[in-house]
Amino acid sequence: MEELVRAWRALITPHTASPAAEDVGRALLDSWSESHRRYHDLVHLRGVLEAVDKLAGLALDPDAVRLAAWYHDAVYEGSPDDEENSARRAEAELASLGVDAELVAEVARLVRMTVKHDPAPGDRNAEVLSDADLAALAVGAEEYRRNTAAIRSEYAHVSDEAFRAGRLRAIESLLMGPRLYRTVVAQDRWEDRARANLRAELAALGVTTN
């Protein structure tokens, strides 16, 4: 936890002189540590931040991308409006710290992009955040299965039929395009493994693919 506090401090300090900055970061970490989270937790936050580090040189504003990574699942209840509520939290908290309004707006925009992971071509900040958030699709097959089970447990309030339908829509949407990842670096590192994992999950759901 403390290494994440230090990371937050290093990230936010150039953008605010508010003495409340560290408290905001610790409150974010408390949210990421909520007991109902099984996948969208501190491990996921660390993973996204590490992936952003690998891709940061491709972003126009790496700090905006990192702040968006901190906030992208700050509100997580397994509800359709989680991303919107996370974006609004980013807007409110960063504004309260006196962070530049343009940076606040960019962070919120990037958080909202994670609803569909559909950055426009050339939207370099969004491409980096999208790829970093999807980097977990390219883990080993066994870890991927554990992650999928953890996500299912976060949706215990959803029936098996509804969850299966939602997963099918999400996977098919990801596989529909020519590439899962938008940056060349991510494509080289993660594309093949991620597609194999997604196809394996489809097979486990009873869907055959070419």
C-alpha positions as CSV (number, residue, x, y, z in Angstrom):
1,M,0.0,0.0,0.0
2,E,2.7,2.5,0.9
3,E,4.4,2.2,-2.4
4,L,1.1,3.3,-4.0
5,V,0.9,6.2,-1.6
6,R,4.3,7.3,-2.7
7,A,3.4,6.9,-6.4
8,W,0.3,9.0,-5.8
9,R,2.3,11.7,-4.0
10,A,4.8,11.8,-6.8
11,L,2.1,12.1,-9.4
12,I,-0.1,14.7,-7.8
13,T,2.4,17.0,-6.2
14,P,3.4,18.8,-9.4
15,H,-0.3,19.7,-9.9
16,T,-1.4,20.9,-6.5
17,A,-0.2,22.6,-3.4
18,S,-3.3,21.4,-1.4
19,P,-2.5,19.8,1.9
20,A,-5.5,17.5,1.2
21,A,-3.7,15.8,-1.7
22,E,-2.4,12.8,0.2
23,D,-5.8,12.2,2.0
24,V,-7.4,12.1,-1.5
25,G,-4.9,9.5,-2.6
26,R,-5.4,7.4,0.6
27,A,-9.2,7.6,0.1
28,L,-8.8,6.3,-3.4
29,L,-6.8,3.4,-2.1
30,D,-9.5,2.7,0.4
31,S,-12.0,2.5,-2.4
32,W,-9.8,0.1,-4.4
33,S,-9.5,-2.0,-1.3
34,E,-13.3,-2.5,-0.7
35,S,-14.2,-5.9,0.4
36,H,-16.6,-6.7,-2.5
37,R,-13.8,-6.3,-5.0
38,R,-12.2,-9.5,-6.3
39,Y,-10.7,-8.4,-9.6
40,H,-11.0,-4.6,-9.7
41,D,-8.8,-4.2,-6.7
42,L,-5.3,-3.0,-5.7
43,V,-3.7,-5.7,-7.8
44,H,-5.6,-4.4,-10.9
45,L,-4.6,-0.8,-10.1
46,R,-1.0,-1.7,-9.8
47,G,-1.2,-3.7,-13.1
48,V,-2.7,-0.8,-15.0
49,L,-0.2,1.6,-13.6
50,E,2.7,-0.7,-14.5
51,A,1.3,-1.1,-18.0
52,V,1.0,2.7,-18.3
53,D,4.7,3.0,-17.4
54,K,5.5,0.7,-20.3
55,L,3.5,2.8,-22.7
56,A,3.9,6.3,-21.2
57,G,6.3,7.5,-23.9
58,L,3.5,7.2,-26.4
59,A,1.1,9.4,-24.5
60,L,0.8,13.2,-25.0
61,D,0.2,13.7,-21.3
62,P,1.4,10.7,-19.2
63,D,0.2,12.4,-16.0
64,A,-3.3,12.6,-17.3
65,V,-3.2,9.0,-18.3
66,R,-1.8,8.0,-14.8
67,L,-4.4,10.0,-13.0
68,A,-7.1,8.4,-15.2
69,A,-5.7,5.0,-14.3
70,W,-6.1,5.9,-10.6
71,Y,-9.7,6.9,-11.1
72,H,-10.9,4.6,-13.8
73,D,-12.5,2.1,-11.4
74,A,-12.5,4.3,-8.3
75,V,-16.2,3.6,-8.1
76,Y,-17.0,0.0,-8.7
77,E,-20.3,-1.6,-7.8
78,G,-20.8,-3.8,-10.8
79,S,-23.2,-1.3,-12.2
80,P,-23.5,0.3,-15.7
81,D,-22.8,3.8,-14.4
82,D,-19.5,2.9,-12.6
83,E,-17.3,4.6,-15.1
84,E,-19.5,7.7,-15.1
85,N,-19.5,7.9,-11.4
86,S,-15.7,7.4,-11.4
87,A,-15.3,10.2,-13.8
88,R,-17.4,12.5,-11.7
89,R,-15.4,11.6,-8.7
90,A,-12.2,12.5,-10.5
91,E,-13.7,15.8,-11.6
92,A,-14.9,16.7,-8.1
93,E,-11.8,15.6,-6.2
94,L,-9.1,17.0,-8.6
95,A,-11.0,20.3,-8.8
96,S,-11.1,20.5,-5.0
97,L,-7.3,20.1,-5.0
98,G,-7.0,23.0,-7.5
99,V,-5.7,20.9,-10.3
100,D,-5.7,22.7,-13.7
101,A,-9.2,22.5,-15.2
102,E,-7.9,21.3,-18.6
103,L,-6.1,18.4,-16.9
104,V,-9.2,17.6,-14.8
105,A,-11.3,17.5,-18.0
106,E,-8.8,15.2,-19.8
107,V,-8.7,12.8,-16.9
108,A,-12.5,12.6,-16.7
109,R,-12.7,12.1,-20.5
110,L,-10.2,9.3,-20.3
111,V,-12.1,7.5,-17.5
112,R,-15.3,7.7,-19.6
113,M,-13.4,6.2,-22.6
114,T,-13.0,3.0,-20.6
115,V,-16.7,2.2,-20.9
116,K,-16.1,0.9,-24.5
117,H,-12.3,1.1,-24.9
118,D,-12.8,2.8,-28.3
119,P,-10.2,5.6,-28.6
120,A,-10.2,7.4,-31.8
121,P,-7.2,6.9,-34.0
122,G,-4.5,9.2,-33.0
123,D,-6.0,9.9,-29.5
124,R,-2.7,9.0,-27.9
125,N,-3.7,9.4,-24.3
126,A,-6.8,7.3,-24.7
127,E,-4.9,4.7,-26.7
128,V,-2.4,4.3,-23.9
129,L,-5.0,4.1,-21.1
130,S,-7.1,1.6,-23.1
131,D,-4.2,-0.6,-23.8
132,A,-3.0,-0.5,-20.2
133,D,-6.4,-1.4,-18.9
134,L,-6.7,-4.3,-21.3
135,A,-3.1,-5.6,-20.6
136,A,-4.5,-8.1,-18.1
137,L,-6.1,-9.9,-21.0
138,A,-2.7,-11.1,-22.0
139,V,-1.7,-12.9,-18.8
140,G,-1.1,-16.7,-18.7
141,A,-4.1,-18.9,-19.3
142,E,-4.5,-20.0,-15.7
143,E,-4.3,-16.5,-14.4
144,Y,-6.8,-15.4,-17.0
145,R,-9.2,-18.1,-15.8
146,R,-8.7,-16.9,-12.2
147,N,-9.4,-13.3,-13.2
148,T,-12.6,-14.3,-15.0
149,A,-13.8,-16.2,-11.9
150,A,-13.0,-13.1,-9.8
151,I,-15.0,-10.9,-12.1
152,R,-17.9,-13.3,-11.9
153,S,-17.8,-13.1,-8.1
154,E,-18.1,-9.3,-8.3
155,Y,-21.3,-9.8,-10.2
156,A,-22.9,-12.2,-7.8
157,H,-26.0,-10.1,-8.0
158,V,-26.4,-11.0,-11.7
159,S,-27.9,-14.3,-12.9
160,D,-25.7,-16.8,-14.7
161,E,-27.6,-16.2,-17.9
162,A,-27.3,-12.4,-17.7
163,F,-23.6,-12.6,-16.8
164,R,-22.9,-15.0,-19.7
165,A,-24.7,-12.7,-22.1
166,G,-22.7,-9.8,-20.9
167,R,-19.4,-11.6,-21.2
168,L,-20.3,-12.7,-24.7
169,R,-21.1,-9.1,-25.8
170,A,-17.9,-7.8,-24.2
171,I,-15.6,-10.5,-25.8
172,E,-17.2,-10.3,-29.2
173,S,-16.9,-6.5,-29.2
174,L,-13.2,-6.8,-28.4
175,L,-12.6,-9.4,-31.0
176,M,-14.6,-7.6,-33.7
177,G,-11.9,-5.1,-34.6
178,P,-8.6,-5.9,-36.4
179,R,-6.7,-5.2,-33.2
180,L,-7.4,-5.3,-29.4
181,Y,-4.6,-2.9,-28.7
182,R,-4.1,0.5,-30.4
183,T,-0.4,1.1,-29.8
184,V,2.2,-0.8,-31.7
185,V,4.1,-1.6,-28.5
186,A,1.0,-3.2,-26.9
187,Q,0.2,-5.1,-30.1
188,D,3.7,-6.6,-30.2
189,R,3.6,-7.5,-26.5
190,W,0.1,-8.6,-25.8
191,E,-2.1,-9.0,-28.9
192,D,-1.7,-12.7,-29.6
193,R,-1.9,-13.9,-26.0
194,A,-4.9,-11.8,-25.3
195,R,-6.8,-13.1,-28.4
196,A,-6.0,-16.6,-27.4
197,N,-7.4,-16.1,-23.9
198,L,-10.6,-14.4,-25.2
199,R,-11.1,-17.3,-27.7
200,A,-10.6,-19.8,-25.0
201,E,-13.2,-18.1,-22.8
202,L,-15.6,-18.1,-25.7
203,A,-15.1,-21.8,-26.1
204,A,-15.7,-22.3,-22.4
205,L,-19.0,-20.4,-22.9
206,G,-19.9,-22.8,-25.6
207,V,-19.2,-20.5,-28.6
208,T,-17.0,-21.8,-31.4
209,T,-14.7,-19.4,-33.3
210,N,-12.8,-19.7,-36.5
